[in-house]
Amino acid sequence: MMKADHHPSNPRTSYLEILSSYLVPRTSIYLLLLLLVLTSCRRDLWIYTDDLHQVQLLTDWSQATQRPGGMTWWFMSETTDGTNYHGTSGNVTQTWLGLPRDRYEGVVFDYSPSEYAHQEFTGMDSPKTALVRLLPAADQPQPDDILFGQQAVPGSMSGVPFNSTTGMYVVSAEPEVMNADTLRHRDIVTGYTSDHILWNERDKYESQEYLQTLRAQPKPLIWELKLRVHVKGIKYMGSVRGTIVGLTDGCWLVPMRHTSSTCMQRLDNWTRTSLTDSTGYISTTVHTFGLPDPEMPASSDMLTRSYSGEVIHTYTENLRVNLQFLLRDQVTVKNYQFNVGANHITIYDSRLEVDVELPIDFPNAPDLPEVDAVDTAGFGADVTPWDNGGQADTTM
C-alpha cells in the first residue's frame, strides 16, 4: 500500500500559492483600516466670507478736499471687544464689505494708514480706542530752551511730550491733509454670522437676494492755523523761526472729536509784510488737528462713554507762541514769548480754521532794535536798481 505523498511535485509554485493565500486577505484588511482612519479624520471644509457680496459701501467725496486715489474702511464691533474688519480699495466710490452680522462703529477715510507719514492710526480694534494722532517730526531740532525747552512751555500746559534725554520737548509733525467720515451704530442684518462658513453652504448665502447698502461722505479733518504777529522795526528783521504749544495732538475717530491732550508744533515759512517804514507784520499758516476739546480724553487714554456727534464742540483757547528773530546784521537775536488767550483767537468751525493775531499793542510785542545790514558797514541797505543797458552781441 502506497502512502500519500504530502509534498508537492512542484515545490516553488505551491509555495507561492500558499503565500498568496495569506497575503491577499491581509492586504485587503490593511486597506480597509486605512480607509476607516482617513474617513474618521476628515474635517469639514470652511471658507472665508470676504468674497460673498452682501454689504456694499457707497462713498461720496464731493465734500472732501479732493477725490483720493484710494480709501480705507474700518468697522469695529460694538458687542465683541477686539473684533474688527477693514480693507483698502482703489475704487473710492463703491466697494464690498466682508462683514458678518453684528453692530458696528465704522470709519471711512482716504488712502491707507501706511500712506500717512506724519500721523498714525492707533487702537483700531475697538471703538473705545480708535484714534488718529500726530507722530514726532522726523527732524527734531537742536536744543534751544527758548523755542523747545522748559521756557517754551508754561507750567499750566501739562502733558506735552518731553524727551528726557535731550531736555527738550518733542516737536510734532505737521499733519497731512485727510478726509474721513464715521458710520455710527450700524447693524448688519444680512449675510452670515461669522467670518467663515462651510463650503457646502456657500450656495445658500450667494442665493440670498437681500443686499444692504451703507453710505459715507468723508469731509476734511485737518484744520489750518493762521498766525499774524505785528512787529515794530520790521525793516531790521533778517529771519524768524518759532513754535506753538497748546494745539491738540489728534482726533478720536468714532465721535470725530479732538483729544484734550496738547503738543508742540514748529512755525516755519513766514511771510513779512511792511505797513509803514517802521511797522508791519509776519504771518504763517500751518496744518493742525485744531484746538483741544476739554470734554474728551487725552490721546493716551480711551473713550469711557458714547459721545453724540450732535453736541456743540468746545475748545481750549490757550496757546503759547515762541518766536526767535535773527536781525539783518546776522548776529543780533531777539526772543519773544506770548501767552495767547481767547481774546486773540478766532475759531471758524465751518471751514476748520483758527486765526491768531497779536496786534501792535499786544503786551511785549516784538520791537526790533536798529541794526545795520550785514556787510554794509553802516551804509543803508537800499540799493538803486541798475538801468537796462540794452543788448550787446558778442562774437566768439
C-alpha positions, 0 to 999 in steps of 0.5 A: 500500500502506497502512502500519500505523498504530502509534498508537492511535485512542484515545490516553488509554485505551491509555495507561492500559492500558499503565500498568496493565500495569506497575503491577499486577505491581509492586504485587503484588511490593511486597506480597509483600516486605512480607509476607516482612519482617513474617513474618521479624520476628515474635517469639514471644509470652511471658507472665508466670507470676504468674497460673498457680496452682501454689504456694499459701501457707497462713498461720496467725496464731493465734500472732501478736499479732493477725490483720493486715489484710494480709501480705507474702511474700518468697522469695529464691533460694538458687542465683541471687544477686539473684533474688527474688519477693514480693507483698502480699495482703489475704487473710492466710490463703491466697494464690498464689505466682508462683514458678518452680522453684528453692530458696528462703529465704522470709519471711512477715510482716504488712502491707507494708514501706511500712506500717512507719514506724519500721523498714525492710526492707533487702537483700531480694534475697538471703538473705545480706542480708535484714534488718529494722532500726530507722530514726532517730526522726523527732524527734531531740532537742536536744543534751544530752551527758548523755542523747545525747552522748559521756557517754551512751555508754561507750567499750566500746559501739562502733558506735552511730550518731553524727551528726557534725554535731550531736555527738550520737548518733542516737536510734532509733525505737521499733519497731512491733509485727510478726509474721513467720515464715521458710520455710527451704530450700524447693524448688519442684518444680512449675510452670515454670522461669522467670518467663515462658513462651510463650503457646502453652504456657500450656495445658500448665502450667494442665493440670498437676494437681500443686499444692504447698502451703507453710505459715507461722505468723508469731509476734511479733518485737518484744520489750518492755523493762521498766525499774524504777529505785528512787529515794530522795526520790521525793516531790521528783521533778517529771519524768524523761526518759532513754535506753538504749544497748546494745539491738540495732538489728534482726533478720536475717530468714532465721535470725530472729536479732538483729544484734550491732550496738547503738543508742540508744533514748529512755525516755519515759512513766514511771510513779512509784510511792511505797513509803514517804514517802521511797522508791519507784520509776519504771518504763517499758516500751518496744518493742525488737528485744531484746538483741544476739546476739554470734554474728551480724553487725552490721546493716551487714554480711551473713550469711557462713554458714547459721545453724540456727534450732535453736541456743540464742540468746545475748545481750549483757547490757550496757546503759547507762541515762541518766536526767535528773530535773527536781525539783518546784521546776522548776529543780533537775536531777539526772543519773544514769548506770548501767552495767547488767550481767547481774546486773540483767537478766532475759531471758524468751525465751518471751514476748520480754521483758527486765526491768531493775531497779536496786534501792535499793542499786544503786551511785549510785542516784538520791537526790533532794535536798529541794526545795520545790514550785514556787510554794509558797514553802516551804509543803508541797505537800499540799493538803486536798481541798475538801468537796462543797458540794452543788448550787446552781441558778442562774437566768439 
